[in-house]
Amino acid sequence: MALYAAAAAVLEGVESRQGSIKGLVYGSRFQNVKQLYALVCETQRYSAVLDAVIASAGLLRAEKKLRPHVAKVLVYELLLGRGFRGGGGRWKPLLARHQARLKAELARLKVHRGVSRNEDLLEVGSRPGPALQVPRFVRVNALKTCIDDVIDYFKRQGFSYEGRASSLEDLRSLKGKHFLLDPLLPELLVFPAHTDLHEHPLYQAGHLILQDKASCLPAMLLAPPPGSHVIDACAAPGNKTSHLAALLKNQGKIFAFDLDEKRLASMATLLARAGVSCCELAEKDFLAVSPSDQRYRQVQYILLDPSCSGSGMLTRQLEEPGAGAPSKKRLHALAGFQQRALCHALAFPSLRRLVYSTCSLCQEENEDVVQDALQKSPGTFRLVPVLPSWPHRGLGTFPGAEHCLRASPETTLTGGFFIAVLEREEVSSSVSQTEALGPELTPSPAPKRKQQQRKLAAGASTPPCT
C-alpha cells in the first residue's frame, strides 16, 4: 500500500501547488522513485477520466473512508494500469466490491463519447503526442551482466527479439512484446513505447537502467578509458554516473557532485543497485570545487549536465501542467549558471575532454553557452565533430556549431537533448584522428549467440558474462 499512499500524496501536493511531480516524488522518500513517478504521471494524465468514472460509480459516497486521491490512484491501477502491483493492502478487497460497477461506468463513458480505446478518452491536450510515443530504451548495465544474457532472459519471458534495428522506422513500428537492439549504441535495447519495466527483476537488481537513448550519448561520447579520473559535475539522479562507471569497468575514479540532498540520497541507492564502486559522492556545489585541489589533479574527463529548463523532457507537460516555453527571465538566469559552470569545468588543468549536455531545446542554454565558453578560452579548447551520421545537428549560430548534436522525438525518436564535446587543442594535435573524435558508435555486429545458453531461474538476476 505504500506505493499508492505515496502516489496519492504527490497528486495532492501537485493539486495544492506545493511543487512539481518530480520535486514531490524525490521528496517523498519512497525507495523506488521511478516506479512512483511513472504511476503518478499516468494517473495524472487520466485524471479527468478517473474523476468521471469515480463520480458515476458513486465510489466515494459508498466508501466514506476512502480519500479522493487514494481512490484515483487505485481506480487507475484497477481499470487502466497493470492491476495492484503495489499490493493494494486493505483497499484491494474494497475495490473488488466495486470492480464490476467501475468497469461498467468506464465502458459507458466510452460509448457516450463514441470511442473504443482508453486513450481516446483523453482530452486533446492530454493525449500522448509524438513526444510521449518514443520507444522505451533500456541500457544493459555492463557492471552486472551482458547483452546476450539479457536478450536470452527476455526471450524466455515470451518476448520476441528482432535483432539489430536498421532504421528509425524499425523502432517506430515496435509493438507488443517485440524488442530490438539499437542501431547505434551496442548495449541499448529498444521496446515499444510505454513498456513498463519498473517491476522487472532485472531492473530491480540493477542489471537494466531505464534511460533514454539521447541521455546515453554524453557518457559514450566522453569515453573515459578504464583507470581514468572523471568528474560528473551535476550528477543526480545518477543514470549518467552509472554509465560512466560501466565504461570505466569500475576502474578509476568518478567524483560526483550535486547540491540536492534528497536527490543525492536517491542517487546513492541507484549506484549501489547498479554495482558502482568507483564513485565518490559529494553534496557540494560544483562551482565551489577548486580546480587546483590536488584530489582532482588527475581529472582528464568531465561530464557537465547542469540544471536547465527541461524544455526537451518528454514528461514536462505532466510535471508542469499547462507549462509553456520558459520565460526569458528564467532562461537568462539558467544560462548564466550554465556559462559559469562550463567555464569553471574548463579551468581544470589536466582536462582533456568534456561533454556538455542539457535536456533543453533552447538556444540560450545550448549553442549560446558553448559559444560563450569558447570565446572566453580562445585557442585552448575546440568542438569535436562527432557522430557525422546523426541527423539532428546544432543550430548554425556560430562556426562549428554543426559539430554539436541535438535530439528530438521527431528527428531521433528520443527526448529533446543537446550535446557538445569539447577537447583541449594540444590533445587534438597530438593524438590520432580516431582517438580525438572519440567513439563513433558505428553499428557493430549483432550479439553473437552463445553456444551454451545460461540457464536463469525465473526472477533471478543474470550473471555477468565471462
C-alpha positions, 0 to 999 in steps of 0.5 A: 500500500505504500506505493499508492499512499505515496502516489496519492500524496504527490497528486495532492501536493501537485493539486495544492501547488506545493511543487512539481511531480518530480520535486514531490516524488524525490521528496517523498522518500519512497525507495523506488522513485521511478516506479512512483513517478511513472504511476503518478504521471499516468494517473495524472494524465487520466485524471479527468477520466478517473474523476468521471468514472469515480463520480458515476460509480458513486465510489466515494459516497459508498466508501466514506473512508476512502480519500479522493486521491487514494481512490484515483490512484487505485481506480487507475491501477484497477481499470487502466494500469497493470492491476495492484502491483503495489499490493493494494493492502486493505483497499484491494478487497474494497475495490473488488466490491466495486470492480464490476460497477467501475468497469461498467461506468468506464465502458459507458463513458466510452460509448457516450463519447463514441470511442473504443480505446482508453486513450481516446478518452483523453482530452486533446491536450492530454493525449500522448503526442509524438513526444510521449510515443518514443520507444522505451530504451533500456541500457544493459548495465555492463557492471552486472551482466551482458547483452546476450544474457539479457536478450536470452532472459527476455526471450524466455519471458515470451518476448520476441527479439528482432535483432539489430534495428536498421532504421528509425522506422524499425523502432517506430513500428515496435509493438507488443512484446517485440524488442530490438537492439539499437542501431547505434549504441551496442548495449541499448535495447529498444521496446515499444513505447510505454513498456513498463519495466519498473517491476522487472527483476532485472531492473530491480537488481540493477542489471537494466537502467531505464534511460533514454537513448539521447541521455546515453550519448554524453557518457559514450561520447566522453569515453573515459578509458578504464583507470581514468579520473572523471568528474560528473559535475551535476550528477543526480539522479545518477543514470549518467554516473552509472554509465560512466562507471560501466565504461570505466569497468569500475576502474578509476575514479568518478567524483560526483557532485550535486547540491540536492540532498534528497536527490543525492540520497536517491542517487546513492541507492541507484549506484549501489543497485547498479554495482558502482564502486568507483564513485565518490559522492559529494553534496557540494556545489560544483562551482565551489570545487577548486580546480587546483585541489590536488584530489582532482589533479588527475581529472582528464574527463568531465561530464557537465549536465547542469540544471536547465529548463527541461524544455526537451523532457518528454514528461514536462507537460505532466510535471508542469501542467499547462507549462509553456516555453520558459520565460526569458527571465528564467532562461537568462538566469539558467544560462548564466549558471550554465556559462559559469559552470562550463567555464569553471569545468574548463579551468581544470588543468589536466582536462582533456575532454568534456561533454556538455549536455542539457535536456533543453531545446533552447538556444540560450542554454545550448549553442549560446553557452558553448559559444560563450565558453569558447570565446572566453578560452580562445585557442585552448579548447575546440568542438569535436565533430562527432557522430557525422551520421546523426541527423539532428545537428546544432543550430548554425549560430556560430562556426562549428556549431554543426559539430554539436548534436541535438535530439528530438522525438521527431528527428531521433525518436528520443527526448529533446537533448543537446550535446557538445564535446569539447577537447583541449587543442594540444590533445587534438594535435597530438593524438590520432584522428580516431582517438580525438573524435572519440567513439563513433558508435558505428553499428557493430555486429549483432550479439553473437549467440552463445553456444551454451545458453545460461540457464536463469531461474525465473526472477533471478538476476543474470550473471555477468558474462565471462 
